[in-house]
Amino acid sequence: MKNDVTIQREYYERTSVNFDKMHLHAGDAHELALSAFSGLVHRFPHESFLDVGAGTGRAISFLTQQFPTSRVVGIEPSPAQRAQAYAKGISQNALVEGDALDLPFKDDEFDWVVETGVLHHIKNFRKAVAEMCRVAKQGVMISDSNNLAQGSGLAKFVKSRIKAAGLWPLAVFIQTRGKGYKVSEGDGGFCAFDCVDLVKEKFPTVHFMNTEAADFRLDRSAGHVMILARKA
């Protein structure tokens, strides 16, 4: 039986040529998050950036355009995804093989570390967030899904009650048949707000932004959010 990593790598191998057309769209949630992030970061030191789970290189290209004098590096475990990025002109020095759970960089090596839609694919996402914080000096940006605000009104209500009762880990375990995440597209029970306590340990000032229509209670209404945590 194939393991999850093999299944996911094979998916990227099959879809890499058309991946951007399938998953990346002008003005989508991640593009809005990157735009908001870049606008804010111009106010703070920004000599270097790391993109975790860089895929075909969209965030690398975006950040390089916004910060042409800064060092921009991405890590991506899929050879097929990296190949597509290289075909776009991204250098092999700017996009390297790497594991989000064990980043091959020293503490505080980058001013800012970002991720766009990667954490909800990682079972131990808190370890990945901890690694992001470890190698970040100024702060981190998370652009990802919020399962609590996805689905029908009834589904949102039920999920909020499960979360309040402290039964969310059990619900995710059941939903994903013990994996804790989904290999394919989907939220996999992931809630971006579950990263906040961890990032605040190093970066106490946290900004929240909805990247799709929502009301003032982002945790209950925004299915996707941008979270920017920085030094005080």
TORRO-305579 format. One line per 4 residues: number of its first residue (from 1); their letters; for each residue x, y, z of C-alpha. Coordinates in Angstrom, 2 decimals. Layout:
BEGIN
NUM	a	X:Y:Z; ...
//
This chain:
BEGIN
1	mknd	0.00:0.00:0.00; 1.33:3.42:-0.94; 1.98:5.86:1.88; 0.62:9.39:1.89
5	vtiq	3.88:11.02:0.82; 4.10:8.76:-2.23; 0.48:9.45:-3.18; 1.01:13.19:-2.91
9	reyy	4.27:13.15:-4.86; 2.60:11.13:-7.61; -0.23:13.66:-7.74; 2.22:16.52:-8.24
13	erts	4.09:14.48:-10.84; 0.87:13.99:-12.82; -0.41:17.55:-12.48; 2.72:19.68:-12.33
17	vnfd	2.50:20.90:-15.94; -1.07:22.17:-15.43; -0.81:22.84:-11.70; -0.91:26.63:-11.96
21	kmhl	-3.98:26.59:-14.20; -5.70:24.18:-11.84; -4.93:25.86:-8.53; -3.64:29.43:-8.98
25	hagd	-5.95:32.26:-9.98; -5.47:36.02:-10.20; -6.85:37.71:-7.11; -7.32:34.48:-5.18
29	ahel	-6.95:34.23:-1.41; -3.20:33.59:-1.40; -2.50:36.45:-3.81; -4.49:38.81:-1.59
33	alsa	-2.61:37.56:1.45; 0.75:38.10:-0.23; -0.28:41.58:-1.33; -1.36:42.58:2.17
37	fsgl	1.76:41.02:3.65; 4.11:42.85:1.30; 2.40:46.17:2.01; 2.84:45.79:5.76
41	vhrf	6.36:44.36:5.62; 7.70:47.39:3.75; 7.48:49.16:7.13; 9.86:46.71:8.82
45	phes	13.27:45.18:8.08; 12.91:42.91:5.03; 16.28:41.84:3.75; 15.35:38.16:3.39
49	fldv	12.33:35.88:2.93; 11.70:32.14:3.06; 8.66:30.50:1.44; 7.84:27.10:2.94
53	gagt	6.23:24.68:0.51; 6.93:26.94:-2.45; 5.32:24.69:-5.07; 5.78:26.09:-8.57
57	grai	7.18:29.34:-7.21; 4.33:31.85:-7.18; 5.24:33.40:-3.82; 8.93:33.43:-4.73
61	sflt	8.18:35.35:-7.92; 5.81:37.72:-6.14; 8.20:38.53:-3.31; 11.14:38.92:-5.70
65	qqfp	9.15:41.49:-7.68; 8.07:43.35:-4.55; 11.49:43.24:-2.88; 14.07:43.11:-5.70
69	tsrv	17.05:43.76:-3.43; 16.07:41.16:-0.84; 17.11:37.52:-0.62; 14.12:35.30:-1.46
73	vgie	14.36:31.52:-1.01; 11.79:28.74:-1.18; 11.78:25.09:-0.15; 9.71:22.44:-1.90
77	pspa	9.90:18.65:-1.51; 8.34:17.77:-4.87; 10.84:17.50:-7.77; 8.01:17.96:-10.27
81	qraq	6.90:21.20:-8.66; 10.46:22.50:-8.50; 10.96:21.64:-12.17; 8.02:23.83:-13.13
85	ayak	9.44:26.70:-11.09; 12.84:26.33:-12.75; 11.14:26.37:-16.16; 9.72:29.79:-15.26
89	gisq	13.20:31.12:-14.66; 13.46:30.69:-10.89; 17.01:29.66:-10.09; 17.94:26.46:-8.32
93	nalv	19.58:28.58:-5.64; 16.26:30.33:-4.99; 14.22:27.11:-4.76; 15.72:24.13:-2.99
97	egda	14.57:20.75:-1.78; 13.45:20.82:1.84; 11.12:19.51:4.52; 8.84:21.89:6.42
101	ldlp	9.32:19.79:9.55; 13.10:20.15:9.47; 14.09:23.36:7.72; 17.74:23.30:6.60
105	fkdd	18.48:26.80:7.90; 19.91:28.27:11.08; 17.95:30.15:13.73; 16.81:33.65:12.67
109	efdw	18.33:33.20:9.20; 15.45:34.99:7.44; 13.66:38.18:8.35; 10.30:36.74:7.28
113	vvet	9.00:33.22:6.71; 5.74:32.63:4.83; 3.49:29.76:3.79; 0.53:29.75:1.41
117	gvlh	-1.82:26.79:1.71; 0.74:24.25:2.90; -0.03:23.72:6.57; -3.40:22.07:6.01
121	hikn	-1.58:19.26:4.19; 0.79:18.58:7.10; -0.29:16.27:9.91; 2.11:17.77:12.45
125	frka	1.46:21.35:11.35; 2.52:22.74:14.73; 6.02:21.34:14.21; 6.08:23.07:10.82
129	vaem	4.97:26.36:12.39; 7.59:25.99:15.12; 10.25:25.53:12.42; 8.97:28.62:10.59
133	crva	9.28:30.65:13.78; 12.72:29.24:14.55; 14.29:30.46:11.32; 12.38:33.77:11.26
137	kqgv	13.83:36.91:12.80; 11.12:39.53:12.23; 7.99:37.44:11.84; 5.91:34.87:9.97
141	misd	2.92:34.97:7.63; 0.35:32.19:7.40; -2.12:32.13:4.50; -4.36:29.14:5.01
145	snnl	-7.80:27.70:5.61; -10.11:27.96:8.60; -12.25:24.85:8.74; -14.59:26.37:11.34
149	aqgs	-15.99:28.81:8.77; -16.39:26.36:5.90; -19.61:24.61:4.95; -23.28:25.35:5.61
153	glak	-24.58:27.40:8.50; -25.47:24.22:10.35; -22.03:22.73:9.73; -20.35:25.87:11.06
157	fvks	-22.52:25.77:14.18; -21.80:22.10:14.84; -18.07:22.59:14.35; -18.02:25.59:16.69
161	rika	-19.75:23.51:19.38; -17.32:20.62:18.89; -14.41:23.04:19.15; -15.81:24.66:22.30
165	aglw	-16.26:21.25:23.90; -12.61:20.40:23.30; -13.50:17.51:20.98; -11.95:18.92:17.80
169	plav	-8.92:16.57:17.73; -11.27:13.59:17.99; -13.50:14.94:15.20; -10.51:15.44:12.91
173	fiqt	-9.26:11.96:13.76; -12.60:10.47:12.74; -13.00:12.64:9.63; -9.57:11.77:8.29
177	rgkg	-9.62:8.15:9.46; -6.79:8.68:11.88; -4.46:10.66:9.60; -5.20:14.11:11.01
181	ykvs	-5.01:15.73:7.56; -5.98:15.15:3.92; -3.64:14.35:1.06; -5.93:15.89:-1.57
185	egdg	-7.35:19.39:-1.76; -9.52:20.15:1.26; -9.30:21.57:4.73; -8.63:18.28:6.48
189	gfca	-9.95:19.76:9.69; -7.29:22.46:9.69; -7.91:25.77:11.44; -5.32:28.49:10.86
193	fdcv	-6.20:30.08:14.19; -4.80:27.01:15.95; -1.33:28.33:15.05; -1.72:31.64:16.87
197	dlvk	-0.68:30.54:20.35; 2.51:29.05:18.91; 3.58:32.03:16.80; 2.90:34.43:19.67
201	ekfp	5.59:32.75:21.75; 8.20:34.48:19.59; 6.18:37.12:17.73; 3.63:38.65:20.12
205	tvhf	2.07:41.20:17.76; -0.43:39.42:15.51; -2.55:40.83:12.66; -5.54:39.03:11.15
209	mnte	-7.13:39.58:7.74; -9.90:37.76:5.91; -9.06:36.98:2.30; -12.66:36.28:1.34
213	aadf	-16.03:37.73:2.37; -16.53:37.61:6.14; -17.98:39.49:9.08; -16.16:40.81:12.14
217	rldr	-15.90:37.33:13.70; -13.27:35.95:11.37; -12.98:32.68:13.25; -16.63:31.92:12.47
221	sagh	-17.04:33.51:9.05; -13.74:33.53:7.11; -12.95:30.23:5.42; -9.48:31.49:4.58
225	vmil	-7.34:34.00:6.50; -4.00:35.73:6.51; -2.21:35.79:9.87; 0.86:37.99:10.24
229	arka	2.86:37.67:13.46; 5.77:40.00:14.14; 7.98:41.39:16.83; 6.35:43.90:19.18
//
